[in-house]
Amino acid sequence: MENNTATHYPPSRSFLSPASFVIAALAFFLSFADINCNGTKWISVSGMELATGFATNDEPSSENNIEKTEKFDPNVYAINAWLAAILGTVFYFFRKLRNNYMLITIIGFIGFICLILLYFDLRSGVVDANGKDTDDSQFNIQLELEMKLGYFLALAGLFAGTMWNFLQWRTMRKRDDMQLFPEDTTEQETQTG
């Protein structure tokens, strides 16, 4: 009888990993953050706008009737988090990559950390803008950052996908360890018995 030592795992029946990453990727199309000026919503930004860059149009001033446009560059943390969500989804469709739980765990973890860093980056930008002196010192402009549903869905999706893949990897490792040393357990049982 031939001893086949290659370990084959049945394909995963759970859709938690790809579903989590799909939710995270789709959440980028929702509002990620609102920037309020003195309690009034000034800008609402989606995750895709943060990842690709966006422009704001300020109201024309009454004296010269010129509309002022401010452009914001793509945010590297938003780009990386979105790519992590896309990769976590795409890997599910490739059989060889689907069961590479550690790789998907690392990708999801990077995306999760990038979303946390995105929050701190946005917050520091708002703090810096509050610290700038305006041309008209008579105005007291206070900016506030408010994270929205899209951000929290993306954060939860990346976290869930990361944890699920990590747990799958850990289960697979335990199964491998049990298959590598099955004779050791029987040998120990005979010695103790």
Steps between C-alpha positions, in 0.01 A plus 500: 500500500636839402534763773394839371647765733360796310232674701191613315244723662145517382408831343365750746121510506487827687450827319598709801844594367400621153177653631694699760742630241217580255324700773826685570555576130142617442511716813754719321217629284316626808575811699816451708527835672329834543698811572289751687573870519362662816244221538380509137589227249757639260636193316383140481764267358461139386775241531552499124544877500764461770670225297490684166516863606225758491431871468274729696324804366460781749222752464598802291596795714271800481775743406649338188250223408779246441441140598794357692594134438722310739648168382595216731745231392422130535562369851751215508326332795164501320662357186666217693186416699288489184756282321506264798122466485514434124783245533320318781199468271694401187708234677184306575448435129845343451505148638874504581472828688165435668649270762810711560350629822817660633549713187138619511536565875804721437327689219188557711707609799689753286166638375362518854808685630488736199140595586602579857793707371259672256293621794806643677620659174164670443482609862848652489404686181197650673709591806759666274227692316359621832845622603552715188446872525241627255532823306204642683575468870143605582366154400529208738489193277492165677523183290387161632543151358213251518554146373197351323343160436714413196818527704368277778364241253838484324678472835265222617522316167879498499511398865252213451678374188837518673383317812316229305807426287727504804277249680489281189880512478533408868257209462688378194831515689359297789368242254841482330676454834263219593561325167878539518539329836216246539735221611643716779161516674449123483855443622444731798170328581665157511781628722258657750256207494 
